[in-house]
């Protein structure tokens, strides 16, 4: 259908192309219920005190992205299979993460600025690198850049980095997630537990 439209002289806009790619696949760390609740309360308090407009993301969507595997018109079974194979070889201990500051990233591609909690933890870097290496060895893409964060909402204003009361939690697993783009819906395809902390 898209090819026939191109043959007729129709030039699709980026928005049109985005609508054709409704299935996003990525690896991430989902926040546990208690941590998501704390992030929600602190985020809403911060927005109220700083007059920041925007709708907070659902707590079930709060996560730290590890690797974005791609956006597709239809979820590709072969990519899902390969991603699962890569995840199976990752073996690291559970680790601590701290959310200790908040900032709105400058997004040049959109008028909406992502307001995020920045995350720190050596284990996150280890997990990102280990999983990335496994993905590349099996022939899949892996994200080179990594600035771990939890996106709270998308708003119109830039916000300078500010320290917050730290939120600490333990990462015990990571997941392969199918995001239905535009529907605020995540489907967890599989989860991999990390080794118990030593």
C-alpha positions as CSV (number, residue, x, y, z in Angstrom):
1,X,0.0,0.0,0.0
2,X,2.8,2.4,0.9
3,X,4.7,1.5,-2.3
4,X,1.7,2.1,-4.5
5,X,1.2,5.5,-2.8
6,X,4.9,6.3,-3.5
7,X,4.5,5.2,-7.2
8,X,1.6,7.6,-7.6
9,X,3.7,10.5,-6.5
10,X,2.4,10.7,-2.9
11,X,5.2,11.8,-0.5
12,X,4.4,10.5,3.0
13,X,5.0,12.9,5.9
14,X,7.1,11.7,8.9
15,X,3.8,11.6,11.0
16,X,2.2,9.3,8.4
17,X,5.2,7.0,8.5
18,X,5.2,6.9,12.3
19,X,1.5,5.8,12.2
20,X,2.5,2.9,10.0
21,X,5.0,1.7,12.6
22,X,2.8,0.9,15.6
23,X,4.8,-1.8,17.3
24,X,7.9,-0.9,19.3
25,X,10.3,-3.4,20.8
26,X,12.8,-2.6,23.5
27,X,14.5,-4.0,26.6
28,X,13.9,-2.1,29.8
29,X,13.7,-2.2,33.6
30,X,10.1,-1.7,34.8
31,X,9.7,0.0,38.1
32,X,8.2,-2.1,40.9
33,X,4.8,-0.9,42.2
34,X,6.1,0.8,45.3
35,X,8.9,2.7,43.4
36,X,6.5,3.7,40.7
37,X,4.1,5.1,43.4
38,X,7.0,7.1,45.0
39,X,8.0,8.5,41.6
40,X,4.4,9.4,40.8
41,X,4.0,11.3,44.1
42,X,7.3,13.1,43.9
43,X,6.8,13.9,40.2
44,X,3.3,15.4,40.8
45,X,4.6,17.4,43.7
46,X,7.5,18.7,41.6
47,X,5.2,19.7,38.8
48,X,2.8,21.5,41.2
49,X,5.6,23.4,42.9
50,X,7.1,24.5,39.5
51,X,3.9,25.0,37.6
52,X,4.7,22.4,35.0
53,X,1.9,21.3,32.7
54,X,1.5,17.9,31.3
55,X,-0.2,14.5,31.9
56,X,1.9,12.1,34.0
57,X,2.6,8.7,32.4
58,X,0.7,5.8,33.9
59,X,2.7,4.1,36.7
60,X,2.6,0.8,34.7
61,X,4.6,2.6,32.0
62,X,7.4,3.9,34.2
63,X,10.7,2.2,33.2
64,X,14.4,2.7,32.4
65,X,15.1,1.9,28.8
66,X,18.1,-0.3,28.0
67,X,18.0,-1.0,24.3
68,X,15.6,0.1,21.6
69,X,15.4,-2.7,19.0
70,X,13.1,-0.9,16.5
71,X,9.7,0.2,15.4
72,X,7.7,-2.0,13.1
73,X,4.3,-2.1,11.3
74,X,3.9,-5.6,12.8
75,X,5.9,-7.2,15.6
76,X,8.6,-9.4,13.8
77,X,8.8,-12.9,15.3
78,X,12.3,-13.4,14.2
79,X,13.5,-10.3,16.0
80,X,11.7,-11.4,19.2
81,X,13.2,-14.8,19.0
82,X,16.7,-13.4,18.5
83,X,16.3,-10.9,21.3
84,X,15.2,-13.7,23.7
85,X,18.3,-15.7,22.7
86,X,20.5,-12.7,23.5
87,X,18.9,-12.0,26.9
88,X,19.4,-15.6,28.0
89,X,23.2,-15.2,28.1
90,X,23.2,-12.1,30.4
91,X,24.2,-13.1,33.9
92,X,24.8,-10.3,36.5
93,X,23.8,-9.8,40.1
94,X,20.8,-7.7,41.2
95,X,21.9,-4.1,41.9
96,X,20.8,-0.8,43.5
97,X,19.6,2.2,41.5
98,X,19.1,5.7,42.7
99,X,16.9,8.4,41.2
100,X,18.5,11.6,42.5
101,X,17.7,14.5,40.1
102,X,15.0,15.7,37.6
103,X,15.4,17.5,34.3
104,X,13.5,18.2,31.1
105,X,15.6,16.9,28.2
106,X,15.7,19.3,25.3
107,X,13.8,17.6,22.4
108,X,14.5,19.3,19.1
109,X,12.1,16.9,17.2
110,X,9.0,17.9,19.2
111,X,7.5,20.8,21.1
112,X,7.0,18.4,24.0
113,X,9.9,18.2,26.4
114,X,10.4,14.9,28.4
115,X,10.5,15.5,32.1
116,X,12.7,12.7,33.5
117,X,14.2,11.4,36.7
118,X,17.9,10.7,36.1
119,X,19.1,7.3,37.3
120,X,22.5,6.3,38.7
121,X,23.9,2.8,39.4
122,X,26.9,1.0,38.2
123,X,24.8,-2.1,37.7
124,X,22.7,-0.3,35.1
125,X,25.8,0.4,33.0
126,X,27.0,-3.3,33.4
127,X,23.5,-4.5,32.3
128,X,23.4,-2.1,29.3
129,X,26.9,-3.2,28.1
130,X,26.4,-6.9,28.7
131,X,23.0,-7.0,26.9
132,X,24.3,-4.8,24.2
133,X,27.2,-7.1,23.5
134,X,24.9,-10.1,23.4
135,X,22.6,-8.3,21.0
136,X,25.4,-7.4,18.6
137,X,26.8,-10.9,18.6
138,X,23.5,-12.3,17.5
139,X,23.1,-9.6,14.8
140,X,20.6,-7.2,16.4
141,X,21.0,-3.5,16.9
142,X,22.1,-2.1,20.3
143,X,22.0,1.4,21.6
144,X,25.5,3.0,22.0
145,X,24.4,6.0,24.0
146,X,23.0,5.4,27.4
147,X,21.7,8.0,29.9
148,X,19.5,6.1,32.2
149,X,16.3,7.8,33.2
150,X,12.6,7.4,33.9
151,X,10.3,9.6,31.8
152,X,7.5,11.0,34.0
153,X,5.7,13.2,31.5
154,X,6.0,15.2,28.3
155,X,5.5,19.0,28.8
156,X,5.9,22.2,26.9
157,X,8.7,23.7,29.1
158,X,12.4,23.1,29.5
159,X,13.4,22.5,33.2
160,X,17.0,22.8,34.5
161,X,18.4,19.9,36.3
162,X,17.5,19.9,40.0
163,X,18.3,17.6,42.8
164,X,15.5,15.7,44.5
165,X,15.0,13.5,47.5
166,X,16.7,10.3,46.4
167,X,14.5,7.3,45.5
168,X,16.4,4.1,45.9
169,X,15.4,0.6,44.7
170,X,16.8,-2.7,43.7
171,X,16.7,-4.0,40.1
172,X,16.0,-7.7,40.2
173,X,15.1,-8.3,36.6
174,X,14.9,-6.8,33.1
175,X,12.3,-7.4,30.4
176,X,11.6,-7.5,26.7
177,X,8.7,-5.1,26.1
178,X,6.3,-4.6,23.2
179,X,4.9,-1.1,23.2
180,X,1.8,-0.4,21.2
181,X,2.7,3.1,20.1
182,X,0.1,5.8,20.7
183,X,-2.0,3.5,23.0
184,X,0.0,3.8,26.2
185,X,0.1,0.0,26.4
186,X,3.0,-2.2,27.2
187,X,3.0,-6.0,26.8
188,X,5.8,-7.8,28.6
189,X,7.0,-10.5,26.2
190,X,9.5,-12.1,28.6
191,X,11.4,-11.3,31.8
192,X,14.9,-12.4,33.0
193,X,15.7,-12.4,36.7
194,X,19.1,-11.2,37.8
195,X,21.2,-13.3,40.2
196,X,20.6,-12.6,43.9
197,X,22.9,-10.0,45.3
198,X,26.1,-11.5,46.8
